[in-house]
Amino acid sequence: MEISFKSVMKLSALLLCLFAFSFSGQAQEKESYFKVGGAVRFNVFAKSWVENKTQPEFTWDTWRLNVDGSAGGIDLSFEYRFYPTFGTHFIHHGYLGYEINEDLYMKLGVNQVPFGITKYASHSWWFQGQYYVGLEDDYDMGIKFDYTGIDKLDLSFAYYRQAEPEGPTAGGAVTYGNSGPGRYSYDIIPGAGRIGVTAVDAHIRELNQVNVRAAYHISDQVEVGLSGQAGGIYNSVLDEAELSTAFAAHVLAGWGKGWSFKGTYINYNYAAKADNGEKLDIVQMGAYGTPYDVAAKANAYAVGIAKSFPVDFGPINSIQAHVDYTLIDKVNEDYADMHHLIPGILISAGPLYTYIDYAMGKNQPWLTPNFGEGLGVGDADAEWMKRLNINFGYYF
């Protein structure tokens, strides 16, 4: 489906009207403040597919800078991250917020896409498998409205002109800040794709995405929700955009003393064309400075359960045991499915959070000796690959 320039202009005009209307109300009285914070995180890990004496390994995960504040009724939230191991750095989020009234809040800039479970669909440091196809904790550039004026119902509406601006990558070329792999959340990037198993050129990127999310609170501890996403995947060689869609249903539940459950079903179709005009079966996505193949169509099933225990042992105040699992069922029967299983614990001690996870995966792009291959064609005979990972994070 081609998305016309005229349609984009109409949608943009509507959003500008909403934006102007949002400032027509009275700003809420708020005390001005600004806070600077951040985090330092590092990993210790051992990989099952590496058998030499380099194991275990130590590496910096990330360090980041946060600025949050408010002045004159307008809020600011900004986070920038540095990943020395991957040779890249980039914005995580950065937006202006405005409370139109007690029920309606607007965010303008790079903000979290309202889709599925927010903020995270996972319990572990590894996210769920849907993160690796751009559908968990995704951030894009646009405008979002969160509405809470209906009892027990949270509604979000958003328009994103494009993916979030990218940061530099090791040896990367200039891409004008919106379409390369130097980013936090996975997005479609230009370069290559596949038709069947044949590699083809595909200069594609995300443009003009609309999101709607509804979450109903059955009780204080149970939430169910539906999400929809539609947007263009634009090919700069053809000067055409195809309509891409994704849909999600989710449930959150808590019970007893510290039990929690998260479940999500997602169907997505990253409809896109190669430079030769043919429909792509595999697109290329990227984050942390590196691209990889992703099946253009799939169903993703993710479940996670956790139990938290209060602890009084020196600085340790809580321990959470968790198990997260994702199956990505690729629609193309010639492609092998992806499995992602993460049992582990989280130890909380004041500002220090320590994840100890035993990550296991089949065709999981980060749990393999062939980085990034599993979400595309995959390997029907893939074995379970394992990585013991300990992540220490100090937040201030």
Number of C-alpha atoms within 10 A of each C-alpha: 12 12 17 10 9 9 10 14 11 11 15 15 12 12 16 13 11 13 15 11 11 19 12 10 11 11 15 14 10 12 10 12 10 12 10 12 12 15 16 18 19 16 18 17 17 18 19 15 13 13 9 7 7 10 13 13 12 14 13 17 18 18 19 19 17 18 15 16 17 18 13 12 16 15 20 17 20 19 18 17 22 21 18 13 11 17 14 22 23 22 21 25 22 24 21 18 21 22 22 19 15 10 12 16 17 22 22 20 20 26 25 23 29 28 27 28 26 13 13 15 27 31 26 25 18 18 19 28 28 24 17 24 24 18 26 25 24 26 28 25 24 23 24 26 23 19 18 14 13 10 8 13 16 17 19 21 18 23 24 24 18 22 27 28 21 25 26 20 21 11 8 14 9 13 14 10 14 21 25 31 28 28 29 24 24 26 27 26 25 23 18 21 32 23 15 14 13 9 13 17 15 27 23 30 24 26 19 22 23 22 21 20 23 20 21 17 17 12 10 9 11 15 19 19 21 20 21 21 20 19 24 26 28 26 21 14 14 15 11 18 24 21 19 21 19 20 21 22 20 21 21 19 18 18 11 7 10 12 16 19 21 21 22 24 19 22 18 22 18 25 22 29 25 25 21 11 13 12 17 23 25 29 27 27 28 26 24 24 23 18 23 24 23 29 30 25 23 21 19 23 20 22 21 23 19 22 18 17 13 13 14 9 9 7 12 15 14 17 19 19 20 22 21 26 21 24 21 25 19 22 18 16 9 13 19 23 27 24 20 25 25 26 19 22 23 22 20 19 18 12 11 17 19 20 23 22 24 19 24 22 24 26 29 26 23 19 22 24 13 11 14 22 19 28 28 26 23 23 17 14 9 16 12 18 19 19 20 17 21 21 20 19 20 16 15 12
